[in-house]
Amino acid sequence: MLYSMTGYANASGQFGNRQINIELRAVNHRYLDIQFKVVEELRRFEGQMRELINAQVARGKLECRVQIKQLPSQNTEDLPIDHKLVKQLAVFNQQIRRQYKDLGKLTVADILHFPGVIVATTEDEEVLLNGVLTLLKQVLTEFKTARAREGEKLQQHLLSRLNDMSDIVAAMQQLFPQLLQDYMNKAETRLREAVAQVDAERLKQEFVLFMQKADVDEELNRLTTHIAEARRLIEEHRGSVGKRLDFLMQELNREANTLGSKAIAIECTQASVGLKVLIEQMREQVQNIE
């Protein structure tokens, strides 16, 4: 299955006295670039979180945002509270209120939500880590599903363009021998009109040289091969194929340009232009594939 590099997913849940919310969003990028936006107490968990993401995502610029909200406990006597910090907050609140009369008093909820007031125990840290990793796994599942849905649309788009390209190449392969013969006949007629006597052998040699320069059979064959390989990558979609498809787009564009440079008839020019338009449309979409 093709995966788009763009996607979004989020999940939230309660673990102990904490409400955890995780958001994961991504845009296309040449490599895998993971950025974490988390509170300080989660910095030590970034290694485990990064491992989970690396196992599911190959490319893209990802932003992982984790928000934690401390929920009020039913029994505050059981809370491991930093009473020294609480006292400092109370004193600081009084000092500020004497200077700014309109400010209100700190409530118990305000104090409990202040970072560091509730001291995390080893058990609390295990609950927090378990909660973060559990939610992240859930988010990654939804994230991968969302990218797969987008990838399916990209696959249909790309296969449609490849079919159009195959039609153009097949039509040119069938038509080109006649185009070449018509061009040779016209050139011979013009040359005989311009020169009273033309050496037949010299004329044949000149046409052989011309045919070698004008023959696009090799380009058409390479186009057919590249189109078949692109279709195989898209349909088999084993692993990350975005970079390989991007390389094939460059090769297809090179052959289409060569086809245009050897044009001996308007049909050749039209075929080259049509191919390049389709290749450019594909290239834009390939940039979004993982």
C-alpha positions in Angstrom: 0.0 0.0 0.0 1.3 3.5 -0.9 1.5 5.9 2.0 1.2 9.6 1.7 3.7 11.7 3.8 1.0 14.1 4.9 -1.3 13.1 7.7 -2.8 13.9 11.1 -4.1 12.0 14.1 -4.7 12.6 17.8 -5.9 10.7 20.8 -6.4 11.5 24.5 -6.9 9.4 27.7 -6.7 9.5 31.4 -3.9 7.8 33.2 -3.8 8.1 37.0 -4.4 11.8 37.8 -3.3 13.0 34.4 -5.2 13.7 31.2 -2.8 13.1 28.3 -3.4 14.4 24.7 -1.2 13.5 21.8 -1.2 15.0 18.3 0.8 13.8 15.4 0.9 15.7 12.1 3.3 15.4 9.1 4.1 17.0 5.8 6.4 15.7 3.0 10.1 15.8 3.5 13.1 14.2 1.9 14.0 12.3 5.0 12.4 11.4 8.4 12.5 14.4 10.6 10.8 14.1 14.0 10.2 17.1 16.2 8.7 16.8 19.7 6.8 19.5 21.5 6.4 18.2 25.0 6.5 19.4 28.6 9.8 19.2 30.4 8.9 16.1 32.4 8.4 14.1 29.2 11.9 14.9 27.7 13.3 11.8 29.2 10.7 9.7 27.3 11.6 11.0 23.9 13.9 8.1 23.1 11.1 5.5 23.6 8.6 7.7 21.6 11.1 8.1 18.8 11.6 4.4 18.5 7.8 3.8 18.2 7.6 6.4 15.4 10.7 5.1 13.6 9.1 1.6 13.4 6.0 3.0 11.6 7.2 5.9 9.5 10.0 6.0 6.9 9.8 9.6 5.6 8.2 12.9 6.4 8.6 15.9 8.7 6.6 14.9 11.8 5.5 17.0 14.7 4.6 15.1 17.8 2.8 17.3 20.4 2.0 15.9 23.9 0.0 17.9 26.4 -0.6 16.8 30.0 -3.2 18.2 32.4 -3.1 17.4 36.1 -6.5 16.3 37.3 -7.7 17.1 40.9 -7.4 14.2 43.3 -10.3 13.1 45.5 -7.9 12.8 48.5 -5.3 15.5 48.6 -3.7 13.9 51.7 -2.4 11.1 49.4 -0.8 13.5 47.0 3.1 13.8 47.2 3.1 17.6 47.5 6.2 19.9 47.6 5.1 22.0 50.5 8.1 24.2 50.3 7.1 25.2 46.7 3.5 25.7 47.8 4.7 28.1 50.5 6.8 30.0 48.0 3.9 30.4 45.7 1.6 31.6 48.5 4.2 34.3 49.5 4.8 35.3 45.9 1.1 35.6 45.3 0.7 37.9 48.4 3.6 40.1 47.2 2.2 40.4 43.7 -1.3 41.2 45.0 0.0 44.0 47.1 1.5 45.6 44.0 -1.4 44.8 41.7 -4.7 45.1 43.6 -6.9 43.7 40.8 -5.2 40.2 40.9 -7.1 37.4 42.7 -5.8 34.9 45.1 -4.4 31.6 44.0 -6.9 28.8 44.4 -6.0 25.2 45.5 -6.5 24.1 41.9 -4.1 26.8 40.6 -1.5 25.6 43.0 -1.9 21.9 42.2 -1.6 22.6 38.5 1.6 24.5 38.9 4.6 22.4 37.6 6.5 20.7 40.3 3.9 21.1 43.1 2.9 17.5 42.9 6.1 15.5 43.1 6.1 12.5 40.8 6.9 9.1 42.4 8.5 6.2 40.6 5.0 4.7 40.3 3.7 7.9 38.9 6.4 8.0 36.3 5.7 4.4 35.2 2.0 5.3 34.8 2.9 8.4 32.9 5.3 6.6 30.5 2.8 3.8 30.0 0.0 6.3 29.2 2.2 8.2 26.7 3.4 5.1 24.9 -0.1 3.6 24.9 -1.6 6.7 23.4 1.2 7.1 20.9 0.7 3.6 19.6 -3.0 4.4 19.1 -2.2 7.7 17.4 0.3 6.0 15.1 -2.4 3.4 14.1 -4.8 6.2 13.2 -2.0 8.2 11.5 -1.0 5.3 9.3 -4.6 4.6 8.4 -5.1 8.3 7.4 -1.9 8.2 5.3 -3.0 5.0 3.6 -6.3 6.6 2.6 -4.4 9.5 1.0 -1.9 7.0 -0.5 -4.8 5.1 -2.2 -5.9 8.3 -3.9 -2.3 9.0 -5.0 -2.0 5.5 -6.4 -5.2 5.9 -8.5 -3.9 9.2 -9.8 -0.5 7.9 -10.7 -1.8 4.7 -12.4 -4.2 6.8 -14.5 -1.3 9.0 -15.7 0.9 6.0 -16.5 -1.9 4.5 -18.6 -2.2 7.7 -20.5 1.6 7.7 -21.1 1.5 4.1 -22.3 -1.2 5.0 -24.8 0.9 7.9 -26.2 4.0 5.7 -26.5 2.1 2.8 -28.1 0.5 5.1 -30.6 3.9 6.7 -31.4 5.6 3.2 -31.9 2.9 2.3 -34.3 2.9 5.6 -36.2 6.6 6.5 -36.3 7.7 4.2 -39.1 5.2 5.8 -41.4 6.1 9.3 -40.2 9.7 8.5 -41.0 9.0 7.2 -44.5 6.8 10.2 -45.3 9.6 12.5 -44.1 12.1 10.7 -46.3 9.9 10.9 -49.3 9.3 14.6 -48.9 13.0 15.3 -48.4 14.0 13.2 -51.4 11.4 15.0 -53.6 12.7 18.5 -52.5 16.3 17.4 -53.0 15.7 16.1 -56.5 13.9 19.3 -57.4 16.8 21.3 -56.1 19.5 19.3 -57.8 19.3 18.1 -61.4 21.3 15.0 -60.9 21.6 13.3 -57.6 23.9 10.4 -56.9 21.6 7.6 -55.7 24.3 6.0 -53.5 25.2 9.3 -51.9 21.5 10.0 -51.3 21.2 6.6 -49.6 24.1 7.3 -47.3 22.7 10.7 -46.3 19.4 9.1 -45.4 21.1 6.4 -43.4 22.8 9.1 -41.3 19.6 11.0 -41.0 17.7 7.9 -39.8 20.3 7.2 -37.1 19.8 10.7 -35.8 16.0 10.8 -36.1 15.2 7.2 -35.0 13.4 7.3 -31.6 12.9 3.6 -31.3 15.4 3.4 -28.4 13.7 6.3 -26.6 10.3 4.7 -27.0 11.6 1.4 -25.7 13.1 3.1 -22.6 9.9 5.0 -22.0 8.0 1.7 -22.1 10.5 0.1 -19.6 10.3 3.1 -17.2 6.5 3.2 -17.3 6.4 -0.6 -16.5 8.8 -0.2 -13.6 6.8 2.7 -12.2 3.6 0.7 -12.4 5.3 -2.2 -10.7 6.5 -0.1 -7.8 3.1 1.5 -7.4 1.1 -1.7 -7.5 3.5 -3.8 -5.4 4.3 -0.9 -3.0 6.8 -2.8 -0.9 8.3 -0.4 1.6 9.2 3.2 0.9 9.0 3.8 -2.9 8.8 7.6 -3.1 12.5 8.1 -3.8 12.6 5.4 -6.5 9.5 6.9 -8.2 11.0 10.3 -8.1 14.1 9.0 -9.9 11.9 7.3 -12.5 10.2 10.6 -13.1 13.5 12.2 -13.9 14.4 9.4 -16.4 11.0 9.6 -18.0 11.3 13.3 -18.5 14.8 12.9 -20.0 13.4 10.4 -22.6 10.4 12.7 -23.4 12.8 15.6 -24.0 14.9 13.5 -26.3 11.8 12.4 -28.2 10.9 16.1 -28.7 14.4 17.0 -29.9 14.3 14.4 -32.6 10.8 15.4 -33.8 10.4 15.0 -37.6 6.6 15.7 -37.5 4.1 17.5 -35.5 2.9 14.2 -34.1 6.3 13.7 -32.4 6.2 17.1 -30.9 2.7 16.6 -29.6 3.7 13.2 -28.1 6.7 14.8 -26.3 4.6 17.6 -24.9 1.8 15.3 -23.8 4.3 13.0 -22.0 6.0 15.9 -20.2 2.7 17.2 -19.0 1.7 13.8 -17.5 5.2 13.4 -16.0 5.0 16.8 -14.3 1.6 15.9 -12.9 3.0 12.7 -11.6 6.1 14.3 -10.2 4.0 16.7 -8.1 2.2 13.8 -6.5 5.3 11.6 -6.1 6.7 14.3 -3.8 4.0 13.3 -1.3 4.7 9.6 -1.3 6.6 8.0 1.6 
